[in-house]
């Protein structure tokens, strides 16, 4: 049984446009299975006008930055990660674990008037 898939099924994707949900879900599963078994994290998704911020809180695994970059941001990455715009690590504060922040492009975004653009 794939724990990452089961965990992804429990995540609230309601803030993700319906058209983007398969892509965002696939990215979440890929990140949860990066190079090791799934870390014990909580995942939150926040929508902005042109992208989604996906946070992986309490990330408790060491990450090889070169491998991470090659897999999710490099020019030879798998096509399923093409929507990833940026990856950041937010340092721990007050004894908490660091947070991995992934910015994912929206397939459509709202202009100043709130109307959707493609």
C-alpha positions as CSV (number, residue, x, y, z in Angstrom):
1,X,0.0,0.0,0.0
2,X,1.3,3.5,-0.9
3,X,1.2,5.7,2.2
4,X,1.9,8.8,0.2
5,X,-1.2,8.2,-2.0
6,X,-3.3,7.5,1.1
7,X,-2.0,10.6,2.8
8,X,-2.6,12.7,-0.3
9,X,-6.2,11.5,-0.3
10,X,-6.6,13.0,3.1
11,X,-5.3,16.5,2.1
12,X,-7.8,19.3,1.5
13,X,-7.4,20.4,-2.1
14,X,-10.5,22.6,-2.0
15,X,-8.3,25.8,-2.5
16,X,-7.0,24.3,-5.7
17,X,-8.9,24.9,-9.0
18,X,-10.5,21.7,-10.1
19,X,-8.4,21.8,-13.3
20,X,-5.2,22.0,-11.3
21,X,-6.0,19.3,-8.7
22,X,-4.5,16.3,-10.5
23,X,-1.2,18.2,-11.1
24,X,-1.0,19.5,-7.6
25,X,-1.8,16.1,-6.1
26,X,0.8,14.4,-8.3
27,X,3.4,17.0,-7.2
28,X,2.5,16.4,-3.5
29,X,2.9,12.7,-3.9
30,X,6.2,13.1,-5.7
31,X,7.6,15.3,-2.9
32,X,6.3,13.0,-0.1
33,X,8.2,10.1,-1.7
34,X,11.4,12.0,-2.4
35,X,14.4,9.7,-2.0
36,X,13.1,8.1,1.3
37,X,9.9,6.9,2.9
38,X,7.3,9.6,3.5
39,X,8.2,12.1,6.3
40,X,5.6,12.8,9.0
41,X,4.4,16.2,7.9
42,X,1.3,18.3,7.7
43,X,0.5,19.7,4.3
44,X,-1.4,23.0,3.6
45,X,-2.2,24.6,0.3
46,X,-2.8,28.3,-0.1
47,X,-4.0,29.9,-3.4
48,X,-2.6,33.2,-4.7
49,X,-3.8,34.9,-7.9
50,X,-1.1,33.2,-10.0
51,X,0.2,30.2,-8.0
52,X,-0.3,27.9,-5.1
53,X,1.9,27.8,-2.0
54,X,2.2,24.2,-0.7
55,X,3.7,23.9,2.7
56,X,5.1,20.7,4.1
57,X,5.4,21.5,7.9
58,X,7.5,19.6,10.3
59,X,9.7,18.1,7.6
60,X,12.1,15.9,9.5
61,X,14.4,14.4,6.8
62,X,17.7,15.5,5.5
63,X,17.6,16.6,1.9
64,X,20.4,16.6,-0.7
65,X,19.9,20.0,-2.3
66,X,21.5,18.9,-5.6
67,X,19.2,15.9,-5.9
68,X,16.2,18.0,-4.9
69,X,17.0,20.6,-7.5
70,X,17.6,18.1,-10.3
71,X,14.3,16.3,-9.5
72,X,12.0,19.2,-9.1
73,X,13.6,22.3,-10.7
74,X,16.3,21.2,-13.1
75,X,16.1,21.3,-16.9
76,X,15.9,17.5,-17.1
77,X,13.1,17.1,-14.5
78,X,10.1,14.9,-15.2
79,X,7.3,16.8,-17.1
80,X,5.0,16.2,-14.2
81,X,7.0,18.8,-12.2
82,X,6.9,21.5,-14.9
83,X,4.4,23.5,-12.9
84,X,6.8,24.0,-10.0
85,X,8.0,27.5,-10.0
86,X,10.2,27.6,-6.8
87,X,11.1,25.6,-3.8
88,X,12.2,27.2,-0.4
89,X,13.1,26.0,3.0
90,X,11.8,28.2,5.9
91,X,14.0,27.8,8.9
92,X,12.6,26.5,12.2
93,X,11.3,29.0,14.8
94,X,10.7,28.4,18.4
95,X,11.7,24.7,18.4
96,X,9.5,23.8,15.3
97,X,10.9,21.8,12.3
98,X,11.7,23.6,9.1
99,X,9.0,24.0,6.5
100,X,9.4,23.1,2.8
101,X,7.5,25.6,0.6
102,X,6.7,24.7,-3.0
103,X,5.3,27.3,-5.4
104,X,3.2,25.8,-8.2
105,X,1.9,27.7,-11.2
106,X,-1.9,27.9,-11.6
107,X,-3.2,26.9,-15.0
108,X,-5.3,30.0,-15.0
109,X,-5.1,33.1,-12.8
110,X,-7.2,36.1,-11.9
111,X,-6.5,39.6,-13.2
112,X,-7.1,42.8,-11.2
113,X,-10.8,42.6,-11.9
114,X,-11.0,39.0,-10.5
115,X,-11.7,37.5,-13.9
116,X,-9.9,34.3,-14.8
117,X,-7.2,34.4,-17.5
118,X,-5.6,31.5,-19.3
